[in-house]
């Protein structure tokens, strides 16, 4: 892992602090930024999200899908966890904690928005960081690429319906037009742009051109993520100063979900007798989140200063330390799969 990935939670925490300070010092500036939107999409945030997502999509090699028939049990495990279990357990945990356990600590409107943010995290399987987790567990890199590619294709068609269903079940109004536009803007178009970029580089430039471009884009991707966090917490500054415990309340069910999903997936992988270099990355894909997409859609659906946007950023904050602990566990239990 590079310096940024290794200390992602630290950079996010510093960006949170900076955002709160700026939000208190100059609220009018962020009120002005909030006005720059079209069709409920904040233009500045859209640019920042694209800086994050576009490099990830360049990494996806859809020619790898020809190998989808190899080791089908690992792929089936990933798909079942990602699309039939994880979104629904995330919604259930969100409802349990914010409608039952924490009902006296948050108002009903905020509770609904926190649940919505958790749902968006649960419906967005990991696209980028999973390559890091796979490498750290000595996973099969080519097979990980197949799994991510298949998940991205499914995401185009399944993200909006599952999100709308779970939000509806949680009594949260679903603006379908905005949801579909978010999928097109933050999944379909970056995916198409990534495929076109990869194809042109492979056809006209040296084989190393893709890696060179990704290295050049990486600083911009980092800037996009951290700038988005600063913006979100600048808008949330008044709320956080009054209720700083909100971050902890959101983090608790997110951590339970992450460890619970990994435990279930890892147990199933052992029962299916998968090789460890397939089992570990398959479980990591099912556990980790495409938080960049979740942040973008939360902002589009509920606004920059919403509880849903806050919940998705808390997901970024807890993701790396939790996933690193799971990497450590997977490496220590490699002998279970021998």
C-alpha positions as CSV (number, residue, x, y, z in Angstrom):
1,X,0.0,0.0,0.0
2,X,1.1,3.5,-0.7
3,X,1.4,6.2,1.9
4,X,-2.1,7.5,1.0
5,X,-3.9,4.1,1.2
6,X,-2.0,3.0,4.4
7,X,-3.1,6.1,6.3
8,X,-6.4,6.8,4.6
9,X,-8.3,7.1,7.9
10,X,-5.8,9.6,9.2
11,X,-6.1,11.8,6.1
12,X,-9.9,11.5,6.2
13,X,-9.9,12.5,9.9
14,X,-7.7,15.5,9.2
15,X,-10.0,16.5,6.3
16,X,-13.0,16.2,8.7
17,X,-11.3,18.5,11.2
18,X,-10.5,21.0,8.4
19,X,-14.0,20.9,7.1
20,X,-15.6,21.6,10.5
21,X,-13.2,24.5,11.1
22,X,-13.9,26.0,7.6
23,X,-17.6,25.5,8.0
24,X,-17.6,27.4,11.2
25,X,-15.2,30.1,10.1
26,X,-16.9,30.9,6.7
27,X,-20.4,29.4,6.4
28,X,-21.4,31.8,3.6
29,X,-18.7,30.4,1.3
30,X,-20.2,26.9,1.5
31,X,-23.7,28.2,1.1
32,X,-22.5,29.7,-2.1
33,X,-21.0,26.4,-3.2
34,X,-24.2,24.6,-2.5
35,X,-26.0,26.9,-5.0
36,X,-23.9,25.6,-7.9
37,X,-26.1,22.7,-8.9
38,X,-28.1,21.4,-11.8
39,X,-30.9,18.8,-11.6
40,X,-30.0,18.2,-7.9
41,X,-26.3,17.5,-8.8
42,X,-23.8,19.8,-7.2
43,X,-21.4,20.7,-10.0
44,X,-18.3,21.0,-7.9
45,X,-18.9,17.7,-6.1
46,X,-19.6,16.0,-9.5
47,X,-16.1,17.1,-10.7
48,X,-14.5,15.8,-7.5
49,X,-16.3,12.5,-7.6
50,X,-15.3,12.0,-11.3
51,X,-11.7,12.6,-10.2
52,X,-12.1,9.7,-7.8
53,X,-14.0,7.2,-9.9
54,X,-12.5,7.6,-13.4
55,X,-9.1,6.2,-12.5
56,X,-10.8,3.2,-10.9
57,X,-12.7,2.4,-14.1
58,X,-9.5,2.5,-16.2
59,X,-8.2,-0.4,-14.1
60,X,-11.2,-2.6,-15.1
61,X,-10.3,-4.9,-18.0
62,X,-13.5,-6.4,-19.4
63,X,-11.6,-8.7,-21.6
64,X,-10.9,-10.7,-18.5
65,X,-14.6,-11.7,-18.4
66,X,-13.8,-14.5,-20.9
67,X,-12.3,-16.3,-17.9
68,X,-15.5,-16.1,-15.9
69,X,-16.1,-19.9,-16.2
70,X,-12.9,-20.6,-14.2
71,X,-13.4,-21.2,-10.5
72,X,-17.2,-20.5,-10.6
73,X,-17.8,-21.2,-6.9
74,X,-15.7,-18.1,-5.9
75,X,-17.6,-15.9,-8.3
76,X,-20.9,-17.2,-7.1
77,X,-19.9,-16.5,-3.5
78,X,-19.1,-12.9,-4.3
79,X,-22.3,-12.3,-6.2
80,X,-24.5,-13.9,-3.5
81,X,-22.9,-11.8,-0.7
82,X,-22.8,-8.6,-2.7
83,X,-26.3,-8.6,-4.2
84,X,-28.5,-11.0,-2.2
85,X,-27.2,-10.6,1.4
86,X,-25.1,-7.5,2.1
87,X,-27.6,-4.7,1.0
88,X,-30.4,-6.3,3.1
89,X,-28.4,-6.9,6.2
90,X,-27.1,-3.3,6.0
91,X,-30.6,-1.9,5.8
92,X,-31.8,-4.2,8.6
93,X,-28.9,-3.1,10.9
94,X,-29.5,0.6,10.0
95,X,-33.2,0.2,11.0
96,X,-32.4,-1.7,14.2
97,X,-29.9,0.8,15.5
98,X,-31.5,4.1,14.5
99,X,-35.1,3.1,15.0
100,X,-34.6,1.0,18.1
101,X,-31.3,1.2,19.9
102,X,-30.5,4.8,19.1
103,X,-34.1,6.0,18.8
104,X,-33.8,8.3,21.8
105,X,-30.5,9.8,20.6
106,X,-31.4,11.0,17.1
107,X,-34.5,12.7,15.7
108,X,-36.6,10.6,13.2
109,X,-35.6,12.7,10.1
110,X,-31.9,12.3,10.9
111,X,-32.4,8.6,11.6
112,X,-33.9,8.0,8.2
113,X,-31.0,9.8,6.5
114,X,-28.4,7.8,8.4
115,X,-30.2,4.6,7.4
116,X,-30.3,5.8,3.8
117,X,-26.5,6.5,3.8
118,X,-25.9,3.0,5.2
119,X,-28.1,1.5,2.5
120,X,-26.1,3.3,-0.2
121,X,-22.9,1.9,1.2
122,X,-24.4,-1.6,1.3
123,X,-25.5,-1.6,-2.3
124,X,-22.2,-0.5,-3.7
125,X,-19.6,-3.3,-3.7
126,X,-15.9,-2.3,-3.8
127,X,-14.3,-1.5,-7.1
128,X,-10.8,-0.1,-6.3
129,X,-9.4,-0.8,-2.9
130,X,-10.2,-4.5,-3.3
131,X,-7.2,-4.8,-5.5
132,X,-5.1,-3.6,-2.5
133,X,-6.8,-6.1,-0.2
134,X,-6.3,-8.9,-2.7
135,X,-2.6,-8.2,-3.1
136,X,-2.1,-8.0,0.7
137,X,-3.7,-11.5,1.1
138,X,-1.7,-12.9,-1.9
139,X,-5.0,-13.3,-3.8
140,X,-5.2,-14.4,-7.4
141,X,-4.9,-11.0,-9.2
142,X,-6.5,-12.1,-12.5
143,X,-9.5,-13.7,-10.7
144,X,-10.0,-10.6,-8.6
145,X,-10.2,-8.6,-11.8
146,X,-12.8,-11.0,-13.2
147,X,-14.9,-10.6,-10.0
148,X,-14.7,-6.8,-10.0
149,X,-15.5,-6.6,-13.7
150,X,-18.7,-8.8,-13.3
151,X,-19.8,-6.8,-10.2
152,X,-19.4,-3.5,-12.1
153,X,-21.6,-4.7,-15.0
154,X,-24.3,-5.9,-12.5
155,X,-24.0,-2.6,-10.7
156,X,-25.2,-0.7,-13.8
157,X,-28.5,-2.6,-13.7
158,X,-29.0,-3.6,-10.0
159,X,-27.9,-0.6,-8.0
160,X,-30.9,1.7,-8.7
161,X,-33.7,-1.0,-8.2
162,X,-32.2,-2.4,-5.0
163,X,-31.5,1.0,-3.6
164,X,-35.0,2.2,-4.4
165,X,-36.5,-0.9,-2.9
166,X,-34.6,-0.7,0.4
167,X,-35.2,3.0,0.8
168,X,-38.9,2.5,0.2
169,X,-39.0,-0.3,2.8
170,X,-37.4,2.1,5.2
171,X,-40.1,4.7,4.5
172,X,-37.7,7.0,2.7
173,X,-39.0,8.8,-0.3
174,X,-37.2,7.8,-3.5
175,X,-36.7,10.4,-6.2
176,X,-36.4,7.9,-9.1
177,X,-35.2,10.4,-11.7
178,X,-32.3,11.6,-9.5
179,X,-31.4,8.0,-8.6
180,X,-31.2,6.9,-12.2
181,X,-29.3,10.0,-13.2
182,X,-26.8,9.3,-10.4
183,X,-26.2,5.8,-11.8
184,X,-25.7,7.1,-15.3
185,X,-23.4,9.9,-14.1
186,X,-21.3,8.1,-11.5
187,X,-21.3,4.4,-12.8
188,X,-22.2,4.1,-16.5
189,X,-20.4,7.2,-17.9
190,X,-17.1,6.7,-15.9
191,X,-17.2,3.0,-16.9
192,X,-17.6,3.9,-20.6
193,X,-14.8,6.5,-20.3
194,X,-12.5,4.0,-18.6
195,X,-13.2,1.4,-21.3
196,X,-12.5,3.9,-24.1
197,X,-9.3,5.2,-22.4
198,X,-8.0,1.7,-21.8
199,X,-8.8,0.6,-25.4
200,X,-7.0,3.6,-26.9
201,X,-4.0,3.2,-24.8
202,X,-3.7,-0.5,-25.6
203,X,-4.1,0.2,-29.3
204,X,-1.9,3.2,-29.8
205,X,0.7,3.3,-26.9
206,X,3.0,1.0,-25.1
207,X,1.5,-1.7,-22.7
208,X,2.8,0.3,-19.7
209,X,0.8,3.4,-20.7
210,X,-2.1,2.4,-18.5
211,X,0.0,2.1,-15.4
212,X,1.7,5.4,-16.2
213,X,-1.6,7.2,-16.6
214,X,-2.9,5.7,-13.3
215,X,0.2,7.0,-11.5
216,X,-0.4,10.5,-13.0
217,X,-4.1,10.5,-12.0
218,X,-3.6,9.2,-8.5
219,X,-2.8,12.5,-6.9
220,X,-6.0,14.0,-8.5
221,X,-8.0,11.1,-7.2
222,X,-6.7,11.7,-3.7
223,X,-7.5,15.4,-4.0
224,X,-11.0,14.6,-5.1
225,X,-11.7,12.3,-2.1
226,X,-10.3,14.6,0.5
227,X,-11.8,17.8,-1.0
228,X,-15.2,16.0,-1.0
229,X,-14.8,15.1,2.7
230,X,-13.8,18.7,3.6
231,X,-16.9,20.0,1.8
232,X,-19.3,17.5,3.4
233,X,-18.1,18.3,6.9
234,X,-18.0,22.0,6.3
235,X,-21.7,21.7,5.6
236,X,-22.2,19.4,8.6
237,X,-20.2,21.6,11.0
238,X,-23.2,23.1,12.9
239,X,-24.7,19.7,13.5
240,X,-21.4,18.1,14.5
241,X,-20.6,20.8,17.1
242,X,-23.9,20.2,18.7
243,X,-23.9,16.4,18.4
244,X,-20.3,15.1,18.0
245,X,-21.4,11.6,19.1
246,X,-23.2,11.2,15.8
247,X,-20.1,9.9,14.1
248,X,-19.7,7.1,16.7
249,X,-23.4,6.2,16.5
250,X,-23.0,5.7,12.7
251,X,-19.7,3.9,13.0
252,X,-21.1,1.2,15.3
253,X,-23.5,-0.5,13.0
254,X,-21.2,-0.1,10.0
255,X,-18.4,-2.0,11.8
256,X,-20.8,-4.7,12.9
257,X,-22.0,-5.1,9.4
258,X,-18.4,-5.3,8.0
259,X,-17.2,-7.9,10.4
260,X,-20.4,-9.9,10.2
261,X,-20.5,-10.0,6.4
262,X,-16.8,-11.0,6.3
263,X,-17.4,-13.8,8.9
264,X,-20.3,-15.2,6.9
265,X,-18.4,-15.0,3.6
266,X,-15.3,-16.6,5.0
267,X,-17.3,-19.4,6.6
268,X,-19.0,-20.1,3.3
269,X,-15.7,-20.0,1.4
270,X,-14.3,-22.6,3.8
271,X,-17.4,-24.8,3.3
272,X,-17.1,-24.5,-0.4
273,X,-13.5,-25.6,-0.1
274,X,-12.1,-22.6,-2.1
275,X,-8.4,-22.0,-2.4
276,X,-7.2,-19.2,-0.1
277,X,-6.1,-17.1,-3.0
278,X,-9.7,-17.1,-4.3
279,X,-11.5,-17.1,-1.0
280,X,-9.7,-14.1,0.6
281,X,-10.3,-11.6,-2.2
282,X,-13.8,-12.9,-2.8
283,X,-14.6,-12.2,0.8
284,X,-12.9,-8.8,0.7
285,X,-15.0,-7.8,-2.3
286,X,-18.2,-8.7,-0.5
287,X,-17.1,-6.9,2.6
288,X,-15.6,-3.6,1.3
289,X,-17.6,-0.8,-0.2
290,X,-17.5,1.5,-3.2
291,X,-17.8,4.5,-0.9
292,X,-17.0,7.0,-3.7
293,X,-20.2,6.0,-5.4
294,X,-22.2,5.9,-2.2
295,X,-21.0,9.5,-1.3
296,X,-21.9,10.8,-4.8
297,X,-25.4,9.3,-4.8
298,X,-26.1,10.4,-1.2
299,X,-25.3,14.0,-2.1
300,X,-27.5,13.8,-5.3
301,X,-30.5,12.3,-3.5
302,X,-30.4,14.0,-0.1
303,X,-28.0,17.0,-0.4
304,X,-24.6,18.1,0.7
305,X,-25.6,18.7,4.3
306,X,-27.7,15.6,4.8
307,X,-27.3,12.8,7.3
308,X,-27.1,10.3,4.4
309,X,-24.0,12.1,3.0
310,X,-22.5,12.1,6.5
311,X,-23.1,8.4,7.0
312,X,-21.3,7.5,3.7
313,X,-18.2,9.6,4.7
314,X,-18.1,7.9,8.1
315,X,-18.0,4.7,6.0
316,X,-14.8,6.0,4.5
317,X,-13.4,6.8,7.9
318,X,-13.8,3.2,9.3
319,X,-13.2,1.3,6.1
320,X,-9.4,1.1,6.1
321,X,-8.6,0.1,9.8
322,X,-11.4,-2.5,9.7
323,X,-10.3,-3.9,6.4
324,X,-6.7,-4.0,7.5
325,X,-7.7,-6.1,10.5
326,X,-9.6,-8.5,8.2
327,X,-6.5,-8.8,6.0
328,X,-4.5,-9.7,9.0
329,X,-7.1,-12.3,10.1
330,X,-7.2,-13.8,6.5
331,X,-3.4,-14.1,6.4
332,X,-3.2,-15.7,9.9
333,X,-5.9,-18.3,8.9
334,X,-4.4,-19.2,5.5
335,X,-3.9,-22.8,6.8
336,X,-7.6,-23.3,7.2
337,X,-7.8,-23.6,3.4
338,X,-4.8,-25.8,2.8
